[in-house]
Amino acid sequence: MNHMQPALNSEPVSVALDEAACWNALMNRDARRDGSFYYAVLTTGVFCKPSCPAKRPLPQNVRFFKSPAAAQNAGFRPCRRCQPLGKEERNSHLKVVADLCEFIYHHIEEPIILKTLSRRANLSPFHVQRIFKMITGVTPKRFIEACRIQKLKRHLRANHAVTEALYESGFGSSSRLYERVDTRLGMTPSQYRAGGRDLTITYVTVESPMGLMMIGATDRGLCFVQFGNSEDELAGMLKKEYPAAQLEPMRQPYPEQFEAWMQALTEHLKGIRPNVTLPLNVRATSFQLTVWRYLQSIPYGEVRSYAEVAEAIGRPGSARAVARACASNPVAIAVPCHRVIRGNGELGGYRWGLPRKRVLIDLERASAARS
């Protein structure tokens, strides 16, 4: 789930607002005007209070709104530094989403649609969708699918038949299972149940701006993107990640699609292509999926703390679990776990080395500043 900029033609300014006065308050970070208006920045996709300590934006990138709801309706998300929603409103949202998540967990075998969640929250479907994604980083539909996938995997590990596991996990048909679940398991349900025994992964090792990089892929997408000091080290990492899969070196000439993936990764590492979206085919728990999808939504050039990620996905207090999810990420760059640091500003861990993490963060910040 990559960040999408709001449309430039969204209605930016209420007629009741004095743009010149708003701009003056923004430039002076006038806390006395907090609550009277909010400003949004097109290049970051966030909206703030006038007193926000963030770097002042360029005038052409600013839009003014009378309320947080108006800014959110235009596609902007609340700033994490100045928290324009206010603690009371955010806590209210957290409670609503926590209740909906609990409801989903306990009714995952039943059909759950947005209207069902809307009635439970006593809010319109539009507001449920917006609040849920704001807090968790994913839509209710994605969250429901992730929960069903996790339950399916538990049944498969318990050696339940695939058909039995599929219905016990809330999927109404095998077509829905393979259409929606396949790519998130990293293999078909039967392959997962067998430990990936029938899965074929082709791989290649290339030099990148961050050092030696191995890329592994199935016929559905990338499943392995990691850095190392030697081909043997990387091959061992791949074998450890997918112990039961059939691993084959990719032969030249490489498939056209694979060449495109490698070029996209290389250009991204050089700072030429800020945003890169690649098809992934990885194994993950529902929690890991939620964390990784949120990481993909962090804007290029920005960072979040582990605690901020935990709060954003509706799991405050799970910063350590977030750190573990980052550490288990098998696809560097495609899932940008380097954008998560400690709350005190320290880099924290990075499975491919802290020097790489520092270089990646500095590269993105410098590239974002130039754009």
Buried (B, 14 or more C-beta within 10 A) or exposed (E): BEBEEBEEEBEBBEEEBEBEBBBEBBEEBBEEBBEBBBBBBBBBBBBBBBBBEBEEBEEEEBBBBBEBBBBBBBBBBBBBEBBBBBEEBBEEBBEBBBEBBEBBEEBBEEEBEBEBBBEBBEBEBEBBBBBBBBBBBBBBBBBBBBBBBBBBBBBBEEEBEBEEBBBBBBBEEEEBBBEBBBBBBBBBBEBBBBBBBEBEBBBBBEEBBBBBBBBBBBEBBBBBBBBBEEEEBBBEBBEEBBEEBEBEEBEEEBEEEBEEBBEBBBBBBEBEBBEBEBEBBBBBBBBBBBBBBBBBBBBBBBBBBBBBBBBBBBBEEBBEBBBBBBEBBBBBBBBBBBBBBBEEEEBBBBBBBEEBBEBBBEBBBEBBEEE
